[in-house]
Amino acid sequence: MGRRRKQTVKIVRRKLPELFLCPKCGKNTVSAIINKKSERATVICSNCNLNSSFRLEGQMAAVDAYCLFVDNYYGPQRAEEAPVG
C-alpha cells in the first residue's frame, strides 16, 4: 500500500485590469495610456469617445489614471447638485 500523494495548492495572482468601466456609457471600454517621456496620462473610452489627459504625478499606474479620470468626471457635477444643509 502506498500513501496518498500530497496536494499542491496553486496561488492565483490577481492582475490589474487593462479595460475599465466608463462612467458615461457604462461599458467596459476605458483604457489608460501612460506616456512617461512626456509625463502625460490619457484616458479614453472607445465606445463613447469620452477622454481626458493630465500630468503624471510620481509613480502613477493605469489604475491611478482611471481613478483621477472618474473623480474629474463626477467631481464638479456632484458638488453643484448636492443640497446645502
CNS distance restraints for C-alpha pairs under 8 A (distance, minus, plus):
assign (resid  16 and name CA) (resid  63 and name CA) 7.70 0.50 0.50
assign (resid  18 and name CA) (resid  31 and name CA) 6.48 0.50 0.50
assign (resid  18 and name CA) (resid  32 and name CA) 7.81 0.50 0.50
assign (resid  18 and name CA) (resid  62 and name CA) 7.91 0.50 0.50
assign (resid  19 and name CA) (resid  28 and name CA) 6.06 0.50 0.50
assign (resid  19 and name CA) (resid  29 and name CA) 5.67 0.50 0.50
assign (resid  19 and name CA) (resid  30 and name CA) 5.33 0.50 0.50
assign (resid  19 and name CA) (resid  31 and name CA) 5.12 0.50 0.50
assign (resid  19 and name CA) (resid  32 and name CA) 7.87 0.50 0.50
assign (resid  20 and name CA) (resid  28 and name CA) 5.16 0.50 0.50
assign (resid  20 and name CA) (resid  29 and name CA) 6.01 0.50 0.50
assign (resid  20 and name CA) (resid  30 and name CA) 4.84 0.50 0.50
assign (resid  20 and name CA) (resid  31 and name CA) 6.41 0.50 0.50
assign (resid  20 and name CA) (resid  66 and name CA) 7.60 0.50 0.50
assign (resid  21 and name CA) (resid  26 and name CA) 6.00 0.50 0.50
assign (resid  21 and name CA) (resid  27 and name CA) 5.50 0.50 0.50
assign (resid  21 and name CA) (resid  28 and name CA) 4.26 0.50 0.50
assign (resid  21 and name CA) (resid  29 and name CA) 6.30 0.50 0.50
assign (resid  21 and name CA) (resid  30 and name CA) 6.06 0.50 0.50
assign (resid  22 and name CA) (resid  26 and name CA) 4.92 0.50 0.50
assign (resid  22 and name CA) (resid  27 and name CA) 5.50 0.50 0.50
assign (resid  22 and name CA) (resid  28 and name CA) 6.18 0.50 0.50
assign (resid  22 and name CA) (resid  29 and name CA) 6.47 0.50 0.50
assign (resid  22 and name CA) (resid  30 and name CA) 5.71 0.50 0.50
assign (resid  22 and name CA) (resid  45 and name CA) 6.56 0.50 0.50
assign (resid  23 and name CA) (resid  70 and name CA) 6.80 0.50 0.50
assign (resid  23 and name CA) (resid  73 and name CA) 7.60 0.50 0.50
assign (resid  24 and name CA) (resid  48 and name CA) 7.78 0.50 0.50
assign (resid  24 and name CA) (resid  50 and name CA) 7.74 0.50 0.50
assign (resid  25 and name CA) (resid  47 and name CA) 7.65 0.50 0.50
assign (resid  25 and name CA) (resid  48 and name CA) 6.62 0.50 0.50
assign (resid  27 and name CA) (resid  47 and name CA) 7.62 0.50 0.50
assign (resid  29 and name CA) (resid  45 and name CA) 5.46 0.50 0.50
assign (resid  29 and name CA) (resid  46 and name CA) 5.66 0.50 0.50
assign (resid  29 and name CA) (resid  47 and name CA) 6.36 0.50 0.50
assign (resid  30 and name CA) (resid  43 and name CA) 6.84 0.50 0.50
assign (resid  30 and name CA) (resid  44 and name CA) 5.52 0.50 0.50
assign (resid  30 and name CA) (resid  45 and name CA) 4.16 0.50 0.50
assign (resid  30 and name CA) (resid  46 and name CA) 6.41 0.50 0.50
assign (resid  31 and name CA) (resid  43 and name CA) 5.78 0.50 0.50
assign (resid  31 and name CA) (resid  44 and name CA) 5.60 0.50 0.50
assign (resid  31 and name CA) (resid  45 and name CA) 6.46 0.50 0.50
assign (resid  31 and name CA) (resid  46 and name CA) 7.87 0.50 0.50
assign (resid  32 and name CA) (resid  41 and name CA) 6.99 0.50 0.50
assign (resid  32 and name CA) (resid  42 and name CA) 5.79 0.50 0.50
assign (resid  32 and name CA) (resid  43 and name CA) 4.37 0.50 0.50
assign (resid  32 and name CA) (resid  44 and name CA) 6.54 0.50 0.50
assign (resid  32 and name CA) (resid  62 and name CA) 5.34 0.50 0.50
assign (resid  32 and name CA) (resid  63 and name CA) 7.78 0.50 0.50
assign (resid  32 and name CA) (resid  65 and name CA) 6.58 0.50 0.50
assign (resid  32 and name CA) (resid  66 and name CA) 6.48 0.50 0.50
assign (resid  33 and name CA) (resid  41 and name CA) 5.76 0.50 0.50
assign (resid  33 and name CA) (resid  42 and name CA) 5.14 0.50 0.50
assign (resid  33 and name CA) (resid  43 and name CA) 6.21 0.50 0.50
assign (resid  33 and name CA) (resid  62 and name CA) 6.99 0.50 0.50
assign (resid  34 and name CA) (resid  39 and name CA) 7.69 0.50 0.50
assign (resid  34 and name CA) (resid  40 and name CA) 6.23 0.50 0.50
assign (resid  34 and name CA) (resid  41 and name CA) 4.49 0.50 0.50
assign (resid  34 and name CA) (resid  42 and name CA) 6.41 0.50 0.50
assign (resid  34 and name CA) (resid  61 and name CA) 7.70 0.50 0.50
assign (resid  34 and name CA) (resid  62 and name CA) 6.92 0.50 0.50
assign (resid  35 and name CA) (resid  39 and name CA) 5.76 0.50 0.50
assign (resid  35 and name CA) (resid  40 and name CA) 5.43 0.50 0.50
assign (resid  35 and name CA) (resid  41 and name CA) 6.14 0.50 0.50
assign (resid  36 and name CA) (resid  40 and name CA) 6.71 0.50 0.50
assign (resid  39 and name CA) (resid  55 and name CA) 5.94 0.50 0.50
assign (resid  39 and name CA) (resid  56 and name CA) 5.26 0.50 0.50
assign (resid  40 and name CA) (resid  53 and name CA) 6.85 0.50 0.50
assign (resid  40 and name CA) (resid  54 and name CA) 5.69 0.50 0.50
assign (resid  40 and name CA) (resid  55 and name CA) 4.59 0.50 0.50
assign (resid  40 and name CA) (resid  56 and name CA) 5.32 0.50 0.50
assign (resid  41 and name CA) (resid  53 and name CA) 5.60 0.50 0.50
assign (resid  41 and name CA) (resid  54 and name CA) 5.51 0.50 0.50
assign (resid  41 and name CA) (resid  55 and name CA) 6.17 0.50 0.50
assign (resid  41 and name CA) (resid  56 and name CA) 6.10 0.50 0.50
assign (resid  41 and name CA) (resid  65 and name CA) 6.55 0.50 0.50
assign (resid  42 and name CA) (resid  51 and name CA) 7.23 0.50 0.50
assign (resid  42 and name CA) (resid  52 and name CA) 5.81 0.50 0.50
assign (resid  42 and name CA) (resid  53 and name CA) 4.35 0.50 0.50
assign (resid  42 and name CA) (resid  54 and name CA) 6.70 0.50 0.50
assign (resid  42 and name CA) (resid  65 and name CA) 7.81 0.50 0.50
assign (resid  43 and name CA) (resid  51 and name CA) 5.48 0.50 0.50
assign (resid  43 and name CA) (resid  52 and name CA) 5.36 0.50 0.50
assign (resid  43 and name CA) (resid  53 and name CA) 6.33 0.50 0.50
assign (resid  43 and name CA) (resid  65 and name CA) 7.12 0.50 0.50
assign (resid  43 and name CA) (resid  66 and name CA) 6.70 0.50 0.50
assign (resid  43 and name CA) (resid  69 and name CA) 6.97 0.50 0.50
assign (resid  44 and name CA) (resid  49 and name CA) 6.41 0.50 0.50
assign (resid  44 and name CA) (resid  50 and name CA) 5.90 0.50 0.50
assign (resid  44 and name CA) (resid  51 and name CA) 4.34 0.50 0.50
assign (resid  44 and name CA) (resid  52 and name CA) 6.69 0.50 0.50
assign (resid  45 and name CA) (resid  49 and name CA) 5.05 0.50 0.50
assign (resid  45 and name CA) (resid  50 and name CA) 5.27 0.50 0.50
assign (resid  45 and name CA) (resid  51 and name CA) 6.31 0.50 0.50
assign (resid  46 and name CA) (resid  50 and name CA) 7.82 0.50 0.50
assign (resid  52 and name CA) (resid  69 and name CA) 6.72 0.50 0.50
assign (resid  56 and name CA) (resid  60 and name CA) 6.43 0.50 0.50
assign (resid  60 and name CA) (resid  64 and name CA) 5.88 0.50 0.50
assign (resid  60 and name CA) (resid  65 and name CA) 6.94 0.50 0.50
assign (resid  61 and name CA) (resid  65 and name CA) 6.47 0.50 0.50
assign (resid  62 and name CA) (resid  66 and name CA) 6.24 0.50 0.50
assign (resid  63 and name CA) (resid  67 and name CA) 6.24 0.50 0.50
assign (resid  64 and name CA) (resid  68 and name CA) 6.35 0.50 0.50
assign (resid  65 and name CA) (resid  69 and name CA) 6.19 0.50 0.50
assign (resid  66 and name CA) (resid  70 and name CA) 6.24 0.50 0.50
assign (resid  67 and name CA) (resid  71 and name CA) 6.11 0.50 0.50
assign (resid  68 and name CA) (resid  72 and name CA) 6.07 0.50 0.50
assign (resid  69 and name CA) (resid  73 and name CA) 6.20 0.50 0.50
assign (resid  70 and name CA) (resid  74 and name CA) 6.20 0.50 0.50
assign (resid  71 and name CA) (resid  75 and name CA) 5.43 0.50 0.50
assign (resid  72 and name CA) (resid  76 and name CA) 7.21 0.50 0.50
assign (resid  73 and name CA) (resid  77 and name CA) 7.71 0.50 0.50
assign (resid  74 and name CA) (resid  78 and name CA) 5.98 0.50 0.50
assign (resid  75 and name CA) (resid  79 and name CA) 6.49 0.50 0.50
assign (resid  76 and name CA) (resid  80 and name CA) 6.60 0.50 0.50
assign (resid  77 and name CA) (resid  81 and name CA) 6.38 0.50 0.50
assign (resid  78 and name CA) (resid  82 and name CA) 6.03 0.50 0.50
